Amino acid sequence: MLFLATDEPTERHLWSYDPSRGAVRLSEEPGLHTGHRSAGALLVASHTPHGHSFRLLRDGLPDTEIASLAAEPLLSPRVTWLRAGAREIRTALLLPSWHRAGAGLLPVLMAPYAGPAMQLAVRARHWWLCEAQWFAESGFAVVVADGRGTRGRGPAWEKAVHGDTLTAPLEDQVTALRAAAAHCPELDLGRVAIRGWSYGGTLAAAAVLRRPEVFHAAVSGAAPSDQRLYDTHWRERFLGHPDQEQANYERSSPIGDAARLRRPLLLVHGLADDNVVAAHTLRMSAALLAAGRPHQVLPLPGAAHAPTGQAAVAGLLHCQLDFLRQALDLTTRGGASGPSRAQ
């Protein structure tokens, strides 16, 4: 029998079990591994910080490496791994390649997802860590942390957000930020932004609404701002029936905090999003306008939940970067335009 297991949340390893030998781990290098067995052959697929690799194992024959033809990214993540706070929140810290100790303070960009659907802080060269390095090359210290509610830490960790899907994850982002600053004192805690997509966008909006003393600007992309609008089966799994647990939905919806906005906020949403429909952002913007709170809205015509196309994605990243620089006053104070500014 093949199965996946790990004792380290940033990794996932391939194991084999049979009654005569017991459990045997088949993967060694830190990363995310999986496999498939058929007709006496075992294919081991590995995604590590160096990229993808594949090995074919057959009884009585040498192991065979299968070439990966995946494109190499222009920027490879330069990750320092941290364990933040008493809960040892797995945290990735990415700094500009050109930054040198003593060269000055770096503005901080938190880049979480932090929801139950996926992990970001993993030892694999995923696109989101490459994207984080791009922001780092543009002058930010980028922090990616998986707090309570994410996968990989067991049922108690996932169920910690039952009834309130924002309070604990937001607290854990603050913990990760402070741990990163303790590790690297050149992180400027007076200039901290946060950006996220989908659940991460909800968390980003909640961050500037509920903790403006910590977070000074936010980009909230495709965010389910009103939990009553989202998929019934998914929301009731965490929040209960809305007619019976109304307070749970209010605690988990940043739209109710619209009047508290004091920081720059950019709302981004694809108008063809059939997962988190654009009505979420329209309602959030309407609530902010009704409260007299200035903000920016960037609609993406024809875009679904995850915008696609090289030009569109690149343009969206540059729009976010420009917003963050202006929001943190980096265009006049410096700090986010190092010698290797990403193009």
C-alpha positions in Angstrom: 0.0 0.0 0.0 1.2 3.5 -0.8 0.2 6.4 1.3 1.2 10.0 2.0 2.2 11.2 5.5 4.4 13.8 7.2 5.5 14.9 10.6 6.5 18.3 9.3 3.7 20.6 7.9 5.9 22.1 5.2 6.6 18.7 3.6 4.7 15.6 2.4 6.4 12.3 2.0 5.6 9.0 0.1 5.4 5.9 2.2 5.0 2.2 1.5 3.4 -0.4 3.9 3.2 -4.1 3.9 2.7 -6.5 6.9 6.2 -8.0 6.6 8.2 -4.8 6.5 5.9 -2.3 8.1 6.0 1.3 7.0 8.9 2.5 4.9 9.5 6.1 3.8 10.3 6.2 0.0 11.1 9.9 -0.3 14.0 11.7 1.3 14.5 15.3 0.2 12.4 18.0 1.8 9.5 18.7 -0.5 6.1 17.4 -1.6 6.2 13.9 -2.9 3.6 11.5 -4.3 3.7 8.3 -6.3 1.9 5.7 -8.4 2.5 1.9 -8.6 1.5 -0.3 -11.5 2.7 -3.6 -12.9 5.7 -3.9 -10.6 6.9 -0.3 -11.3 6.7 2.7 -8.9 6.8 6.3 -10.2 7.8 8.8 -7.6 7.0 12.4 -8.4 8.7 15.1 -6.3 8.2 18.8 -6.0 11.1 20.4 -4.1 12.6 23.8 -3.7 14.7 23.0 -6.8 11.7 22.1 -9.0 10.0 19.0 -10.3 11.7 15.6 -10.6 10.5 12.1 -11.4 12.0 8.6 -10.7 10.9 5.3 -12.0 11.7 2.4 -9.6 11.5 -1.3 -10.9 12.5 -4.5 -9.2 15.9 -5.7 -10.4 16.6 -2.6 -12.6 18.4 0.6 -11.9 16.3 3.6 -11.0 15.4 5.7 -14.0 15.3 9.5 -13.9 12.5 11.0 -16.1 13.4 14.5 -17.4 11.1 17.3 -16.5 10.5 19.8 -19.3 8.8 22.4 -17.1 9.9 25.9 -17.7 12.4 27.3 -15.2 11.2 30.5 -13.4 13.2 33.7 -13.9 13.2 34.1 -10.2 13.7 31.3 -7.8 12.4 31.7 -4.2 15.1 32.6 -1.6 13.3 31.3 1.5 14.3 31.5 5.2 12.1 29.1 7.2 10.9 30.2 10.6 8.6 28.8 13.3 6.6 31.7 14.7 5.3 31.9 18.3 4.3 29.2 20.7 2.3 27.4 18.0 5.3 27.3 15.7 3.5 28.7 12.8 5.3 27.7 9.7 6.6 30.9 8.1 8.5 31.7 4.9 10.6 34.9 4.8 11.8 36.1 1.5 14.2 39.1 1.1 15.6 40.8 -1.9 18.6 39.2 -3.4 20.3 42.5 -3.4 19.6 43.4 0.2 22.6 43.5 2.6 22.5 43.6 6.3 22.8 47.2 7.6 21.6 48.6 4.2 18.4 50.0 5.7 14.8 49.1 6.6 12.6 47.1 4.3 8.9 47.6 4.1 7.0 44.3 4.7 4.4 42.5 2.6 2.4 39.8 4.1 1.2 37.4 1.4 -1.1 34.8 3.0 -3.8 32.5 1.9 -4.2 31.0 5.4 -7.5 29.3 4.6 -8.6 25.6 4.8 -8.3 24.9 1.1 -4.5 24.9 0.7 -1.1 25.6 2.2 1.4 28.2 0.9 4.3 27.7 3.3 5.6 24.5 1.8 9.1 23.4 0.7 8.4 23.4 -3.0 9.0 25.8 -5.8 5.4 26.8 -6.3 4.4 29.8 -8.4 3.2 31.7 -5.4 6.7 31.6 -3.8 8.2 32.7 -7.1 5.6 35.6 -7.1 6.6 36.4 -3.5 10.3 36.6 -4.6 9.2 39.0 -7.4 7.7 41.4 -4.8 10.9 40.9 -2.7 13.1 41.9 -5.7 10.9 45.0 -5.9 12.0 46.0 -2.4 9.8 44.2 0.1 10.5 41.7 2.8 7.7 39.2 2.1 6.2 37.0 4.8 4.1 33.9 3.9 2.6 32.1 6.9 0.1 29.2 7.4 -1.7 29.7 10.7 -4.7 28.0 12.3 -7.3 26.7 9.9 -4.8 25.6 7.2 -4.0 22.0 6.3 -1.1 19.9 7.4 -1.4 20.2 11.2 -4.1 17.8 12.1 -7.9 18.1 12.9 -7.5 20.3 16.0 -5.5 22.9 14.0 -8.1 22.9 11.2 -11.1 23.0 13.6 -9.7 26.0 15.5 -11.6 28.3 13.1 -15.0 26.7 13.6 -17.5 29.4 14.2 -15.0 32.2 13.5 -12.9 32.0 10.4 -11.1 35.3 10.8 -10.0 36.0 14.4 -7.5 33.2 14.9 -5.9 33.3 11.4 -5.5 37.1 11.7 -3.9 36.7 15.1 -1.5 34.2 13.6 -0.5 36.5 10.8 0.5 39.1 13.4 2.5 36.5 15.3 4.3 35.5 12.1 5.1 39.2 11.3 6.6 39.8 14.7 8.6 36.6 14.5 10.0 37.6 11.1 10.9 41.0 12.5 12.7 39.4 15.5 14.7 37.2 13.1 15.5 40.1 10.8 15.4 43.5 12.6 15.5 45.4 9.3 11.9 44.7 8.7 10.1 48.0 9.0 7.0 47.4 11.2 5.9 51.0 10.5 5.3 50.1 6.8 3.4 46.7 6.6 1.1 45.8 3.8 -0.9 42.6 3.2 -2.2 41.1 -0.1 -4.3 38.0 -0.6 -6.6 36.3 -3.0 -9.9 34.5 -2.3 -9.9 33.6 1.4 -6.6 35.5 1.5 -8.3 38.5 0.2 -10.9 38.3 2.9 -8.1 38.1 5.5 -6.3 41.1 3.9 -9.4 43.3 4.1 -10.0 42.2 7.7 -6.4 43.0 8.6 -6.6 46.7 7.8 -10.1 46.9 9.2 -9.5 45.2 12.5 -5.8 45.7 13.1 -4.9 49.0 11.5 -2.2 49.6 14.1 -0.3 46.6 12.5 -1.3 46.7 8.8 -1.0 49.9 6.9 -2.4 48.9 3.4 -4.1 46.0 1.8 -4.9 44.4 -1.5 -8.0 42.2 -1.3 -8.5 40.1 -4.4 -11.6 38.0 -5.2 -12.6 38.0 -1.6 -15.8 36.5 -0.2 -16.7 39.5 1.9 -20.2 38.4 2.9 -20.2 34.8 4.0 -23.9 34.5 3.4 -23.2 34.8 -0.4 -20.7 32.0 -0.6 -21.2 28.2 -1.3 -23.7 26.9 1.3 -22.1 23.5 1.9 -18.7 25.1 2.4 -19.8 27.9 4.7 -22.1 25.7 6.8 -19.2 23.3 7.4 -17.3 26.0 9.3 -20.0 28.4 10.4 -23.2 26.4 10.9 -26.6 27.2 9.5 -27.0 31.0 8.9 -30.4 31.1 10.4 -29.2 29.5 13.6 -25.6 30.8 13.8 -26.0 34.4 12.6 -23.2 35.7 14.8 -20.7 33.3 13.2 -21.4 34.8 9.8 -21.0 38.3 11.1 -17.7 37.6 12.8 -16.4 36.0 9.6 -17.5 38.7 7.2 -15.3 41.9 7.1 -18.1 43.8 5.3 -19.6 44.5 8.8 -16.4 46.4 9.7 -16.5 48.7 6.7 -16.9 51.8 8.7 -13.7 51.1 10.6 -11.5 51.6 7.5 -8.6 54.0 8.1 -6.0 52.5 5.8 -5.6 52.3 1.9 -7.5 49.4 0.5 -7.6 48.1 -3.0 -10.4 45.7 -4.0 -9.8 43.5 -7.1 -12.4 41.1 -8.6 -12.9 39.3 -11.9 -16.3 40.1 -13.3 -16.7 36.6 -14.7 -15.8 34.9 -11.4 -18.2 32.0 -10.9 -16.6 30.9 -7.6 -16.6 34.0 -5.5 -19.1 36.1 -7.5 -18.3 39.8 -8.0 -21.3 40.7 -5.9 -19.0 40.2 -2.9 -16.8 43.1 -3.8 -19.7 45.2 -5.0 -21.4 44.9 -1.7 -18.1 45.6 0.2 -17.5 48.7 -1.9 -21.1 49.9 -1.3 -20.7 49.4 2.4 -17.4 51.4 2.4 -19.1 54.2 0.3 -22.1 54.3 2.6 -19.7 54.8 5.6 -17.7 57.5 3.7 -14.5 55.4 3.6 -12.3 56.1 0.5 -11.0 53.0 -1.2 -10.1 51.8 -4.7 -11.8 49.1 -6.8 -10.1 47.3 -9.8 -12.6 45.3 -11.9 -11.2 42.7 -14.2 -13.5 42.3 -17.2 -13.8 38.7 -18.4 -11.6 37.4 -15.7 -12.7 34.3 -13.6 -11.6 33.5 -10.1 -8.0 33.2 -11.1 -7.0 35.6 -13.8 -5.1 34.0 -16.6 -2.9 35.1 -19.5 0.7 36.3 -19.2 0.0 39.9 -20.1 -3.1 40.2 -17.8 -1.3 38.6 -14.8 1.8 40.7 -15.3 -0.3 43.9 -15.6 -2.3 43.0 -12.4 0.9 42.4 -10.4 2.3 45.8 -11.5 -1.0 47.5 -10.6 -0.8 46.0 -7.1 2.9 46.9 -6.8 2.2 50.5 -7.7 -0.7 50.7 -5.3 1.4 49.3 -2.4 4.2 51.7 -3.1 1.9 54.7 -3.1 -0.1 53.4 0.0 3.1 53.0 2.0 4.5 56.3 0.7 7.5 54.5 -0.8 7.7 56.6 -3.9 9.1 59.5 -1.8 10.6 57.8 1.2 12.4 55.0 -0.7 12.7 51.4 0.4 10.9 49.5 -2.4 13.0 50.2 -5.5 16.3 48.4 -5.0 19.0 48.0 -7.6 17.4 44.8 -9.0 13.9 46.1 -9.3 11.8 43.3 -10.9 10.6 44.0 -14.4 
